[in-house]
Amino acid sequence: MRRAACARFPGTLSDVAGVLGDPALALFSSTYFNKIDRKGRVSVPAAFRAALNGQSFAGIVVFPSPKLQALDAGGYDRLEDIAKSLDGLPEFSDEHEALRSVLGEAEQLPFDGEGRVILSQALIDHAGIGEQVAFVGAGRSFQIWEPARFQQHREEMRERVRQRGFTLPPRSPAT
């Protein structure tokens, strides 16, 4: 198991969808590997749980990634951000119809007394999860992967960055 930083980020942060951030956003970083039992119970990394302290829901929200064979996850605030982003799309547009399925597939998974959640069989099947899971920090959210599939995805993304020369945009000065 790997230790990593995970903190509350002061100020605002916009995610890929361009959602306005909350003044105290959870920030998830690093990668952790945990076992999952036959009942689908898995311990959420302590650093991730700590980042979610103070949210209205004591657990995580998880949904099948629309693009990857992985699960997207975060706090309840993340689900609220997605709903706000959908509100910015024309209500009956093809894009709105396709993307709102995320809300219908999202599952609220409460923490038990040991910091575990129970992944449903539908979530396990989507991600192809077996005996272990990888929790992968992704800034305002995190992903849950089958470890070997994550390792392959990570290598493919590293190669894509090298080939295309991707960089992060420069930060604009705070106003």
C-alpha positions in Angstrom: 0.0 0.0 0.0 1.3 3.4 -0.9 0.9 6.6 1.2 0.1 9.8 -0.5 -1.0 13.4 0.0 -4.7 14.1 0.0 -6.0 17.4 1.2 -8.6 20.1 0.9 -7.8 22.6 -1.8 -8.6 26.2 -0.7 -10.1 28.4 -3.4 -11.9 27.4 -6.6 -10.9 24.7 -9.1 -12.7 23.9 -12.4 -12.9 20.3 -13.5 -12.8 19.2 -17.2 -16.5 19.9 -17.6 -15.9 23.5 -16.5 -17.9 23.3 -13.3 -17.4 26.1 -10.8 -15.7 24.7 -7.7 -16.6 24.7 -4.0 -14.4 26.8 -1.6 -13.1 23.6 0.1 -12.7 20.9 -2.5 -11.6 17.4 -1.8 -8.3 16.7 -3.7 -7.4 13.1 -4.4 -3.9 12.0 -5.3 -1.7 8.9 -5.5 -2.7 5.3 -6.1 -3.6 2.6 -3.5 -4.3 -1.1 -4.0 -6.7 -2.8 -1.7 -8.3 -6.3 -1.6 -12.0 -6.7 -2.2 -13.9 -9.5 -0.5 -16.5 -11.9 -1.9 -19.3 -9.6 -0.7 -17.8 -6.6 -2.7 -16.5 -4.9 0.4 -13.4 -2.8 -0.1 -11.6 -0.4 2.2 -11.5 3.2 0.8 -8.0 4.6 1.4 -7.8 6.6 4.7 -6.5 9.7 2.9 -9.4 9.6 0.5 -11.9 9.3 3.5 -10.2 12.2 5.3 -10.6 14.4 2.2 -14.3 13.7 2.3 -14.8 14.7 6.0 -17.5 17.3 6.4 -19.5 16.4 3.3 -23.2 15.9 3.5 -22.9 12.1 2.8 -20.6 9.9 4.8 -19.5 7.7 1.9 -18.6 7.9 -1.8 -20.6 8.2 -5.0 -19.5 5.8 -7.8 -20.6 5.3 -11.4 -19.3 3.4 -14.4 -16.9 5.5 -16.4 -18.6 6.5 -19.7 -15.3 6.2 -21.6 -13.2 3.6 -19.7 -13.6 0.1 -18.2 -13.2 1.7 -14.8 -15.3 3.4 -12.1 -15.5 7.2 -11.5 -15.9 8.2 -7.9 -15.8 11.1 -5.5 -17.9 12.7 -2.8 -21.5 13.7 -3.1 -20.3 17.2 -4.1 -18.9 15.6 -7.3 -22.4 14.3 -8.2 -23.8 17.8 -7.6 -21.2 19.3 -9.9 -22.2 16.8 -12.7 -25.8 17.7 -12.2 -25.0 21.5 -12.5 -23.0 20.8 -15.6 -25.9 19.0 -17.2 -28.1 22.0 -16.3 -25.9 24.0 -18.7 -26.8 21.8 -21.7 -29.9 22.2 -23.8 -32.4 20.0 -21.9 -33.4 17.7 -24.8 -30.2 17.7 -26.8 -28.5 14.5 -27.7 -25.5 15.4 -25.5 -27.8 16.1 -22.5 -29.6 12.8 -23.0 -26.4 10.8 -23.3 -24.6 12.4 -20.4 -27.5 12.3 -17.9 -27.2 8.5 -17.7 -24.3 9.2 -15.4 -26.8 10.4 -12.7 -29.0 7.3 -13.2 -26.1 4.9 -12.8 -24.5 6.7 -9.9 -24.5 4.7 -6.6 -24.2 6.2 -3.2 -22.0 3.9 -1.1 -21.9 4.6 2.6 -18.8 3.9 4.7 -19.2 1.1 7.3 -17.5 1.4 10.7 -14.2 0.2 9.1 -14.2 2.7 6.2 -15.3 0.1 3.7 -17.9 0.4 1.0 -19.8 -2.4 -0.9 -19.4 -2.2 -4.7 -22.5 -3.6 -6.4 -22.1 -6.5 -8.9 -22.9 -4.1 -11.7 -20.0 -1.8 -10.8 -17.7 -4.8 -10.3 -18.7 -6.2 -13.7 -18.2 -2.9 -15.5 -14.7 -2.5 -14.3 -13.8 -6.2 -14.5 -12.7 -6.2 -10.9 -11.4 -9.5 -9.4 -9.6 -9.8 -6.0 -8.0 -6.4 -5.9 -8.9 -2.8 -6.8 -6.7 0.2 -7.5 -7.9 3.6 -6.2 -6.4 6.2 -8.4 -6.4 9.9 -7.5 -7.6 12.2 -10.2 -7.8 15.6 -8.6 -11.4 16.4 -7.7 -12.4 12.8 -8.1 -10.8 9.4 -8.2 -11.1 6.2 -10.2 -11.4 2.6 -9.2 -9.7 0.1 -11.5 -8.9 -3.6 -11.8 -5.1 -3.2 -11.1 -3.7 -4.9 -14.3 -6.1 -2.9 -16.5 -5.0 0.3 -14.7 -1.3 -0.4 -15.2 -2.0 -0.9 -19.0 -4.0 2.3 -19.1 -1.3 4.3 -17.3 1.4 3.1 -19.7 -0.9 4.0 -22.7 -1.5 7.5 -21.3 2.2 8.0 -20.6 3.0 7.0 -24.2 0.3 9.3 -25.5 1.8 12.2 -23.5 5.3 11.5 -24.9 4.1 11.2 -28.5 1.8 14.2 -28.5 3.8 16.4 -26.2 0.9 17.2 -23.9 1.5 19.8 -21.2 -0.7 21.5 -18.6 -1.8 25.0 -19.4 -0.1 27.7 -17.4 -2.1 28.8 -14.3 -3.6 32.3 -14.6 -2.7 34.6 -11.7 -5.2 34.8 -8.9 -7.5 37.8 -9.0 
